[in-house]
Amino acid sequence: MKILYFHQHFTTPQGSGGTRSYEFSRALIRAGHAVTLVCGSNALAVSGLKGKFQSGYRTGVVDGINIIEFELPYSNSQGYLKRSILFMKYSIRGVVISMKLNYDIVFGTSTPLTASIPGIISKLLRNKRFIFEVRDLWPELPKAMGVISNPVILMAMDVLESISYKYSEKCIALAPGIAQGIKKKYPFKKVAIIPNGSDIFIPQKSSQKASNKFVTVFTGAHGQANGLNAVLDVAYLLKQRGIVDVEFQFIGDGKMKPSLIKRAVNEELDNCIFLDPMPKYALFQHLHDHADIGLMVLENIPAFYDGTSPNKFFDYISLGLPVINNYPGWLANMIETHNCGIAVPPGESNTFAEAIIQMKKDPSENKIMSHNGVELARSKFDRTLLARDFVNFLVQEC
């Protein structure tokens, strides 16, 4: 079959960010299908295309994937209005592409929610099969975060969400709470839960650690939703207690990063190190060589509890890093059930700090949690297994 795949924030492993769409596109190709992927530009992403943009886009083949990249540069540091305009431009150009090309299935993956628009139009005007992948519930999530409060905008987003579910043949949800949100609006909609996955990484020979410190690492976006001030609270607390052999590394970028750095400087938190984003496998090697535990941190918002599927968690466990998680929900339950880390209550800096101290003092227990994490990654979240489920679900007739 011919698949027209819409993902505005696509990247290959050479970029910084989740590679789900790249991996799943490659799985479709290995199964004998053709994939044309339509994406935008991204400050941290690498589409794999090298040529200049002509009339606002460029095309080429990257690892067997036919890629159409729009010249729509996106960054997490942009304001809400500018990002919204980029989202709509991407969707409008995507509709034009969907009217021109020959394909069997149009597949759209959020975020943003507007990635569904080409699929809806293709369904209505060309009677094409449309399948929608939901990575976050909109407008529920931005409303809960307080990012969007305008009732007109929220209503418009709610309408688009409902229309996206209505006209999709079936949906893929990345987390249990997302599947429940879809079913709440359309109880009989066929929904598969296919979370983000673990890439089984074979590291190169380890380099010597830069120091003898116990290194905790957070990777990914430094945005409002990530609640990284909670980590700085813990860093401050440990320093006040005279614990100087714990280091906090922040790897990534985002709108909140400058203010986080400013706070660390003002409070003389020399135990906090901020690093630039890294390409996927360089990041994996860095974590393998230097990290002792991985941090799963989000703002204490109930919509996050069962409604997120963070790449970083699956990266951590695949690398055998015990995880500290600071919000309840399906991942916290999994961490406790499989003993691959420690789940701490939100907003409790002392408990968070004690968890780090406990892990630092008990390397034998860390080794057990490391082993359990790798086993969990291999048995339930191996990317190749999830990609097989994705391909089967996508091409299977309802």
C-alpha positions in Angstrom: 0.0 0.0 0.0 0.9 3.6 -0.4 0.9 5.6 2.9 0.8 9.4 3.1 2.2 10.1 6.5 1.8 13.6 8.2 4.1 14.5 11.1 5.1 18.1 11.4 8.0 17.4 13.9 9.6 14.5 12.1 13.3 13.7 12.6 15.8 11.0 11.7 18.2 9.7 14.4 20.7 12.4 13.3 18.5 15.0 15.0 17.4 15.6 18.5 13.9 14.4 19.3 11.7 11.3 19.1 12.2 9.1 16.1 8.9 7.2 16.3 7.8 8.3 12.9 11.1 7.5 11.3 11.2 4.0 12.8 7.6 3.2 12.0 8.0 4.5 8.4 11.0 2.2 8.0 8.9 -0.7 9.4 6.2 0.0 6.8 8.8 0.0 4.0 10.3 -3.4 5.3 6.8 -4.8 5.1 6.5 -3.9 1.5 4.6 -0.6 1.7 5.6 2.8 0.2 5.8 5.8 2.5 5.6 9.5 1.7 6.2 11.6 4.8 5.3 15.2 5.0 7.0 17.3 7.7 8.0 20.8 8.6 11.4 22.2 9.6 12.5 22.1 13.2 15.4 23.7 14.9 16.4 20.4 16.6 15.3 18.0 13.9 17.2 16.6 10.9 15.0 15.4 8.0 17.9 14.0 6.1 17.3 16.3 3.1 20.3 18.4 2.0 19.1 20.4 -0.9 17.8 24.0 -0.9 14.1 24.8 -0.5 12.4 25.6 -3.7 9.1 27.5 -3.5 8.8 26.7 0.2 9.6 23.0 0.2 12.1 20.3 -0.7 11.9 16.6 -1.5 14.0 13.5 -1.5 14.4 10.0 -0.4 16.0 9.2 3.0 16.5 5.6 4.0 13.7 4.6 1.6 11.2 7.2 2.9 9.9 9.7 0.4 10.1 13.0 2.3 8.4 16.3 1.6 9.7 19.0 3.9 8.0 22.4 4.1 10.1 25.5 4.9 8.3 26.2 8.1 11.0 26.6 10.8 9.6 25.6 14.3 11.2 25.9 17.7 9.9 25.2 21.2 11.1 28.7 22.2 8.6 30.4 19.9 5.5 32.1 21.3 2.1 30.5 21.2 0.8 32.7 18.4 3.8 32.1 16.1 3.6 28.3 16.6 -0.2 28.3 16.0 0.4 30.1 12.6 3.1 27.6 11.7 0.7 24.7 12.6 -2.0 26.1 10.3 0.4 26.8 7.4 1.6 23.2 7.7 -1.9 21.9 7.6 -3.0 24.0 4.6 0.1 23.0 2.6 -0.6 19.4 3.7 -4.1 19.6 2.3 -2.7 20.7 -1.0 -0.3 17.7 -1.1 -3.1 15.3 -0.1 -5.2 16.5 -3.1 -2.4 15.9 -5.6 -0.7 12.6 -4.6 -1.9 9.1 -5.2 -2.1 7.0 -2.0 -4.2 4.4 -0.2 -4.0 5.6 3.4 -3.5 9.0 4.9 -2.0 8.8 8.4 -1.7 11.8 10.7 0.1 12.0 14.0 -0.2 14.8 16.6 1.0 17.0 18.0 -0.1 19.4 16.9 -3.8 18.5 16.6 -4.0 20.3 13.2 -2.0 17.5 11.7 -5.3 15.7 11.3 -6.7 18.3 8.9 -5.2 16.8 5.7 -6.6 13.4 6.7 -10.1 14.8 7.3 -10.2 16.6 4.0 -8.8 13.5 2.2 -11.6 11.4 3.8 -14.3 13.9 2.9 -13.2 14.9 -0.6 -11.4 11.8 -1.9 -12.9 9.0 0.3 -9.4 8.0 1.4 -8.8 5.9 4.5 -7.7 8.2 7.3 -6.1 6.9 10.5 -5.2 9.3 13.3 -2.5 8.9 16.0 -3.1 10.8 19.2 0.0 11.7 21.2 -1.7 14.2 23.6 -5.4 15.0 24.3 -6.3 18.4 23.0 -7.8 20.7 24.3 -7.8 18.9 27.6 -4.1 19.1 28.2 -3.4 22.8 27.3 -6.5 23.7 29.2 -5.4 21.8 32.3 -2.0 23.5 32.1 -3.5 26.9 31.8 -1.6 27.5 28.5 -4.9 28.3 26.7 -7.8 29.9 28.5 -9.6 31.7 25.7 -13.0 29.9 25.5 -13.4 30.4 21.8 -10.0 28.8 21.0 -10.8 26.0 23.4 -14.1 25.4 21.8 -12.5 25.4 18.3 -9.9 22.9 19.4 -12.6 20.7 21.0 -14.5 20.7 17.7 -11.4 19.8 15.7 -10.6 17.0 18.1 -14.1 15.6 17.8 -14.0 15.9 14.0 -10.6 14.2 13.9 -11.9 11.2 15.8 -15.2 11.1 13.9 -13.7 11.0 10.4 -10.8 8.7 11.2 -11.3 5.1 10.4 -9.5 4.2 13.6 -7.1 5.7 16.1 -3.8 4.9 17.7 -3.2 6.2 21.3 0.2 6.5 22.9 -1.1 6.0 26.5 -4.1 4.5 28.3 -5.5 7.8 29.3 -5.5 9.0 25.7 -7.4 5.9 24.6 -9.9 6.6 27.3 -10.3 10.2 26.1 -11.0 9.0 22.5 -13.5 6.4 23.7 -15.2 9.0 25.9 -16.2 10.9 22.8 -16.6 7.9 20.4 -17.2 4.7 22.5 -17.2 2.4 19.4 -14.1 3.8 17.8 -11.4 1.2 17.2 -8.4 2.3 19.2 -5.0 0.6 19.7 -2.6 1.6 22.4 0.9 1.7 21.0 3.2 3.6 23.3 6.6 5.0 22.6 9.2 2.3 22.6 12.7 1.3 23.6 15.5 1.1 21.1 17.9 -1.7 22.2 21.2 0.2 22.0 24.6 -1.6 21.8 27.0 1.0 23.2 30.6 1.5 22.1 33.3 0.8 24.7 32.6 3.0 27.7 34.8 6.1 28.2 35.9 6.9 31.7 33.4 8.9 33.7 34.3 12.6 33.9 34.0 12.5 37.7 33.2 10.3 40.6 29.9 12.1 41.2 26.5 10.4 41.2 24.9 11.7 38.0 21.2 12.2 37.6 20.0 13.1 34.1 16.9 14.7 32.6 16.6 14.6 28.8 14.2 16.3 26.5 12.2 19.5 26.3 12.7 22.2 28.9 9.1 23.5 28.7 6.5 24.6 31.1 4.9 21.2 31.2 8.2 19.6 32.3 8.2 21.3 35.7 12.0 21.3 36.0 12.1 23.7 38.8 11.2 20.7 41.0 14.7 19.3 40.1 16.3 22.6 41.0 14.5 22.5 44.3 16.1 19.1 45.0 19.5 20.3 43.8 19.2 23.3 46.2 18.1 21.0 49.1 21.0 18.6 48.6 23.5 21.5 48.5 22.1 23.0 51.7 22.6 19.6 53.3 26.2 19.5 52.2 25.8 16.7 49.7 28.2 17.7 47.0 28.8 14.5 45.1 25.4 14.5 43.3 25.3 16.1 39.9 22.1 17.1 37.9 22.5 17.2 34.2 19.8 18.7 31.9 20.1 17.7 28.3 17.8 19.4 25.8 16.3 22.8 25.0 13.0 24.7 25.4 11.3 27.9 26.4 12.1 27.5 30.1 15.8 26.7 29.7 17.1 30.3 30.0 15.1 30.9 33.3 16.3 27.6 34.7 19.9 28.5 34.0 19.4 32.0 35.5 17.9 30.4 38.7 20.8 28.0 38.9 23.3 30.8 38.6 21.5 33.1 41.1 21.3 30.3 43.7 24.9 29.1 43.0 23.7 25.6 42.1 27.0 24.4 40.7 25.6 20.9 40.9 23.4 21.6 37.9 24.9 21.3 34.5 23.0 22.3 31.3 23.9 20.7 28.1 22.8 21.2 24.5 20.5 18.7 22.8 22.3 15.7 21.3 21.6 13.4 18.3 19.8 10.3 19.4 22.7 7.8 19.5 25.2 10.4 20.8 22.7 10.9 23.6 22.5 7.2 24.3 26.2 6.9 24.4 26.5 9.8 26.8 23.8 8.3 29.1 25.5 4.9 29.0 28.9 6.4 29.9 28.0 9.1 32.4 24.5 8.7 33.9 23.6 6.8 37.1 19.8 7.4 37.1 17.2 9.0 34.7 14.7 11.6 35.9 11.0 11.5 34.8 9.7 14.9 35.8 6.4 16.7 34.9 4.1 19.3 36.4 1.6 17.9 38.8 -1.4 17.9 36.4 -3.8 15.0 36.5 -4.1 15.0 32.7 -0.5 13.9 32.6 -1.0 10.9 34.9 -2.3 8.4 32.3 -2.1 10.7 29.2 1.6 10.8 28.3 4.1 8.4 26.9 7.5 10.2 27.3 10.3 9.0 25.0 12.8 9.5 27.8 11.3 6.8 30.1 11.7 4.2 27.4 15.2 5.4 26.6 16.2 5.2 30.3 15.0 1.6 30.8 16.5 0.4 27.6 19.9 1.7 28.8 19.5 0.1 32.2 19.1 3.4 34.1 17.0 3.3 37.2 14.3 5.9 37.0 13.0 8.5 39.5 9.4 9.6 38.6 7.7 12.5 40.3 4.1 12.2 39.2 1.5 9.4 39.6 -0.1 7.4 36.8 0.5 4.4 34.6 4.3 4.9 34.4 4.7 5.4 38.1 2.7 2.2 38.6 4.9 0.3 36.1 8.1 1.5 37.8 6.9 0.2 41.2 5.4 -3.0 39.8 8.6 -3.9 37.9 11.0 -2.4 40.5 13.0 -0.4 37.9 13.1 2.8 39.9 11.4 4.9 42.5 8.1 6.8 42.2 7.9 9.8 44.5 4.8 12.0 45.2 4.6 15.3 43.3 5.7 18.4 45.1 7.7 16.6 47.8 11.3 17.8 47.4 12.5 16.0 50.6 11.2 12.6 49.4 12.7 13.2 45.9 16.1 14.0 47.6 15.9 11.0 49.8 15.2 8.8 46.8 18.4 10.1 45.1 20.4 9.5 48.4 19.0 6.0 48.7 20.0 5.1 45.2 23.5 6.6 45.6 24.1 4.6 48.8 22.8 1.2 47.4 24.5 0.2 44.2 23.4 -3.4 44.6 19.7 -2.4 44.5 20.5 -0.1 41.6 21.9 -3.0 39.7 18.7 -5.0 40.3 16.6 -2.1 39.1 18.8 -1.7 36.1 18.4 -5.3 35.1 14.6 -5.1 35.6 14.4 -2.0 33.4 16.2 -3.6 30.6 14.0 -6.7 30.9 10.9 -4.5 30.8 12.2 -2.7 27.7 12.9 -5.9 25.9 9.8 -7.8 26.8 7.1 -5.0 26.5 8.5 -2.0 24.7 11.1 -3.2 22.1 10.6 -0.8 19.2 10.7 -3.6 16.7 7.7 -5.4 18.4 5.7 -2.1 18.6 6.5 -1.3 15.0 5.1 -4.7 14.0 1.9 -3.9 15.9 1.8 -0.5 14.2 2.1 -1.8 10.7 -0.5 -4.6 11.3 -3.0 -2.1 12.7 -2.4 0.6 10.1 -2.9 -1.6 7.0 -5.6 -3.9 8.4 -9.1 -3.2 7.1 -11.7 -2.3 9.7 
